[in-house]
Amino acid sequence: MSFIQRVMRVMTHVNIGATLGLVAWLAWASLEVVSGARPIPRHPPVDRSPAGSRPVSLPCCFVPGTPTGPTLLEAHEAQVRHIAAAQVRP
């Protein structure tokens, strides 16, 4: 048997062993989490809103505009109105 064949056999066995080890490690880690032996830490929600602010209900699909131009929805509505007003050519 040549040197290359021996190296290929050794590498095949190393790959098989690494794959089996990875599968065993994943199974063990999953079983620890599922059984509750290693619980996942749960952090309480953090309020990141500025002091003194209160929640505001926004309409669906709200897109704030810039001081110099229309909002995205206003621009889209203008395009829709333009297309609706167009006449169909025969």
Contacts in CASP RR format, 6 or more apart in sequence:
PFRMAT RR
TARGET T0000
AUTHOR 0000-0000-0000
METHOD contacts of the structure
MODEL  1
MSFIQRVMRVMTHVNIGATLGLVAWLAWASLEVVSGARPIPRHPPVDRSP
AGSRPVSLPCCFVPGTPTGPTLLEAHEAQVRHIAAAQVRP
32 38 0 8 1.000
33 39 0 8 1.000
33 40 0 8 1.000
61 73 0 8 1.000
63 71 0 8 1.000
63 72 0 8 1.000
63 73 0 8 1.000
64 71 0 8 1.000
65 71 0 8 1.000
65 72 0 8 1.000
70 78 0 8 1.000
END
